[in-house]
Amino acid sequence: MGKPGPLDKDAMRALVARVGDPARAVDRGADLVNQVSVTASEYLRNRRDVGVIAEKRRRAARRRVSLWAVISVLALALGLTSLTDMLQTGFTGGGIGALVIFGALLVWGIVGSVRAARDLSRRTRVVRDLPPPQPKRPAVAAPIRDDMAKLDGYSDGLRQLVGLIGVAQDDSGLLAMRNDILAAADDAEARLRRQASEFTGLVRARASAPEAARAGIGATAADLRRQIGTGVLAYGDLVTAASETVAASRALSAGSPSPHADEALAGHADQLRALAAGMRELTTD
């Protein structure tokens, strides 16, 4: 057999290229499946989030207040117009009937406005007492999915634990601490998820970048991945401290015979505040 000609070499290159395409197609397909799955899970999670539900109901209550206010203003305007016309042209049966209708509509609107305002006030208190909705959880690249899965579990566990601190005593100081901890944790989580999105963008950019640029992109991505791993570990420490604080808080509220219950609760609360301050450090550039 003779040596392969130019056409044979071109055919071999094309064959090699085609062999590589299925692998890239599989990677792209897996990434697409993951994005669809995460999007669907995020949609369902938001629909079940009590903070999101409460905020939607508050917005609906605010719209009802506006609607009743508009009805009241229109009824008052029409009633005054009708009364003015009758004062100028004289009272008639039809005019008096219209005035009665507008008066009844005004009373109906005022009563509805008062009820809607009370409902809005109640729902506003509910939203204020509930923790804010959790940060969004976008799809990420495969190398950090395990870290983000840990962060998901930590975030869910933290909200459940912190929600138990001081519930029995309803101490204003403990309630303020809970809100402070959740605010710091949400800021830290949002920062970690922004970093995860940046890492995902770098991974995708590296796959399509020229060979000369891949080393620099890879180094940046590796550094960002280390930051994400460190941040997730710090978040886990916050969850551990929260569990210890919950245990001390419940022991104190149950009337624990330990003479050091107050000191234990104060110590764990201080630890939790210190870790919350540390989590805020993660949110600074």
C-alpha positions in Angstrom: 0.0 0.0 0.0 1.2 3.5 -0.8 1.5 6.4 1.6 -1.7 8.3 2.4 -2.3 11.2 0.1 -3.5 14.7 1.1 -7.1 13.6 0.9 -6.5 10.7 3.2 -4.8 13.1 5.8 -7.8 15.5 5.6 -10.2 12.6 6.1 -8.2 11.5 9.1 -8.3 15.0 10.6 -12.1 15.1 10.0 -12.5 11.7 11.7 -10.5 12.8 14.7 -12.6 16.0 14.9 -15.8 14.0 14.7 -14.6 11.6 17.4 -14.0 14.6 19.7 -17.4 16.1 19.1 -19.5 13.5 20.9 -17.5 14.1 24.1 -18.1 17.8 23.9 -21.7 17.3 23.1 -22.1 15.0 26.1 -20.6 17.7 28.3 -22.8 20.4 26.9 -25.8 18.1 27.2 -25.0 17.3 30.9 -24.6 21.0 31.6 -27.9 21.8 30.0 -29.7 19.1 31.9 -28.2 20.4 35.1 -29.3 24.0 34.4 -32.9 22.8 33.6 -33.0 20.7 36.8 -31.6 23.5 39.0 -34.1 26.0 37.4 -37.0 23.7 38.1 -35.9 23.1 41.7 -35.4 26.8 42.3 -38.9 27.5 41.0 -40.4 25.0 43.3 -38.3 26.1 46.3 -39.4 29.7 45.8 -43.1 28.6 45.6 -42.7 26.9 49.0 -40.6 29.7 50.7 -42.8 31.1 53.5 -41.1 34.5 53.2 -41.9 34.7 49.5 -45.5 33.6 50.1 -45.9 36.1 52.8 -44.5 38.9 50.7 -46.8 38.0 47.8 -49.8 38.2 50.2 -48.7 41.5 51.5 -48.4 42.9 48.0 -51.9 41.6 47.3 -53.2 43.3 50.5 -51.5 46.5 49.4 -53.3 46.3 46.1 -56.6 45.8 47.9 -56.0 48.9 50.0 -55.4 50.9 46.8 -58.5 49.5 45.2 -60.7 50.4 48.1 -59.2 53.8 48.4 -60.0 54.5 44.7 -63.6 53.3 45.2 -64.0 55.7 48.2 -62.5 58.7 46.4 -64.7 58.1 43.3 -67.8 57.7 45.5 -67.0 60.9 47.4 -66.3 62.8 44.2 -69.5 61.6 42.5 -71.5 62.3 45.6 -70.2 65.9 46.0 -70.8 66.5 42.3 -74.3 65.3 42.6 -75.0 67.3 45.7 -73.5 70.5 44.1 -75.7 70.0 41.0 -78.9 69.6 43.2 -78.0 72.7 45.2 -77.9 74.7 42.0 -80.8 73.1 40.1 -83.0 71.9 42.9 -83.6 68.6 44.6 -85.2 65.8 42.5 -86.2 62.3 43.2 -83.5 61.0 40.8 -80.9 63.2 42.2 -81.7 62.1 45.8 -81.6 58.5 44.7 -78.2 59.0 43.1 -76.9 60.7 46.2 -78.1 57.8 48.3 -76.3 55.3 46.0 -73.1 57.4 46.1 -73.3 57.7 49.9 -73.8 53.9 50.3 -70.8 53.4 47.9 -68.7 55.7 49.9 -69.5 53.9 53.2 -68.8 50.6 51.5 -65.5 51.9 50.3 -64.5 53.3 53.7 -65.4 50.0 55.4 -63.5 48.0 52.8 -60.5 50.4 53.1 -60.4 50.0 56.9 -60.5 46.2 56.7 -57.9 46.1 53.9 -55.6 48.4 55.9 -55.9 46.2 59.0 -55.2 43.1 56.8 -52.2 44.9 55.3 -50.9 45.8 58.8 -51.2 42.2 59.9 -49.5 40.8 56.9 -46.7 43.4 57.2 -46.1 42.2 60.8 -45.9 38.6 59.5 -43.3 39.6 56.8 -41.3 41.4 59.4 -41.3 38.5 61.8 -40.4 35.9 59.1 -36.8 35.6 57.8 -36.3 37.1 54.4 -36.3 34.8 51.3 -33.1 32.8 50.8 -30.7 33.9 48.1 -31.2 32.5 44.6 -29.4 29.3 43.8 -28.3 29.3 40.1 -26.7 26.4 38.3 -23.0 26.1 38.6 -20.1 24.3 36.9 -19.4 20.6 37.8 -16.2 21.2 39.9 -18.0 23.2 42.6 -21.4 21.5 42.6 -20.5 19.5 45.7 -19.5 22.8 47.5 -22.8 24.4 46.5 -24.8 21.3 47.6 -23.1 21.7 51.0 -24.0 25.4 51.1 -27.6 24.5 50.2 -27.8 22.2 53.2 -26.0 24.6 55.5 -28.3 27.4 54.5 -31.5 25.4 55.1 -30.2 24.1 58.4 -29.1 27.5 59.6 -32.5 29.0 59.1 -34.2 26.2 60.9 -31.8 26.4 63.8 -31.7 30.2 64.2 -35.5 30.3 64.0 -35.5 28.3 67.3 -33.3 30.6 69.2 -35.3 32.4 72.0 -38.7 31.4 70.7 -40.0 30.3 74.1 -38.9 33.5 76.0 -39.5 35.8 73.0 -36.6 37.9 74.3 -36.1 41.0 72.2 -32.3 40.7 72.4 -32.4 37.2 71.1 -34.9 38.1 68.3 -32.6 40.9 67.3 -29.7 38.5 67.3 -31.6 36.1 65.1 -32.3 38.8 62.5 -28.7 39.9 62.6 -27.4 36.4 62.1 -29.7 35.7 59.2 -28.8 39.0 57.5 -25.1 38.3 57.8 -25.5 34.7 56.7 -27.6 35.7 53.7 -25.0 38.3 52.6 -22.3 35.7 52.9 -24.3 33.1 51.0 -25.2 35.6 48.2 -21.5 36.5 47.9 -20.5 32.8 47.7 -23.1 32.2 45.0 -21.9 35.2 43.0 -18.4 33.7 43.2 -19.8 30.4 42.0 -21.4 32.1 39.0 -18.1 33.8 38.2 -16.3 30.5 38.5 -18.9 28.9 36.2 -18.3 31.7 33.6 -14.6 31.2 33.8 -14.9 27.4 33.2 -17.1 28.0 30.1 -14.8 30.8 28.9 -11.7 28.5 29.3 -13.3 25.8 27.2 -13.7 28.1 24.2 -10.6 30.3 24.8 -7.4 30.1 22.7 -4.7 27.8 24.0 -2.5 30.7 25.1 -5.2 32.2 27.3 -6.3 29.0 29.0 -3.5 28.9 31.6 -4.3 32.3 33.0 -8.1 31.6 33.0 -7.4 28.3 34.8 -5.3 29.9 37.4 -8.0 32.5 38.1 -10.6 29.9 38.3 -8.5 27.7 40.7 -8.0 30.7 43.0 -11.7 31.5 43.0 -12.5 27.8 43.7 -10.3 27.9 46.8 -12.1 31.0 48.0 -15.5 29.3 47.5 -14.3 26.2 49.4 -13.1 28.4 52.3 -16.3 30.4 52.4 -18.5 27.2 52.5 -16.4 25.8 55.4 -16.8 29.1 57.3 -20.6 28.9 56.7 -20.5 25.4 58.1 -18.9 26.7 61.3 -21.7 29.2 61.6 -24.3 26.4 61.5 -22.3 24.5 64.2 -22.4 27.6 66.4 -26.1 28.0 65.8 -26.8 24.4 66.9 -24.9 25.0 70.1 -26.8 28.3 70.8 -30.2 26.6 70.1 -29.3 23.8 72.6 -28.4 26.4 75.3 -31.4 28.5 74.6 -33.9 25.6 74.8 -32.2 24.4 78.0 -32.6 27.8 79.5 -36.3 28.2 78.4 -37.1 24.8 79.8 -35.9 25.8 83.2 -32.7 23.8 83.1 -31.4 23.2 86.7 -27.9 24.0 85.6 -26.7 27.1 87.5 -24.6 28.1 84.5 -27.4 28.1 81.9 -27.4 31.9 81.5 -23.6 31.9 81.1 -23.8 29.2 78.5 -26.4 31.0 76.5 -24.5 34.2 76.6 -21.3 32.5 75.6 -22.8 30.8 72.6 -24.6 34.0 71.6 -21.3 35.8 71.7 -19.8 33.1 69.6 -22.6 33.3 67.1 -22.3 37.1 66.9 -18.5 36.8 66.4 -19.0 34.2 63.6 -21.7 36.5 62.0 -19.1 39.3 62.0 -16.7 36.9 60.4 -19.2 36.0 57.7 -19.5 39.7 56.9 -15.8 39.7 56.2 -16.6 37.2 53.4 -18.9 39.8 51.8 -16.1 42.5 51.5 -14.0 42.7 48.4 
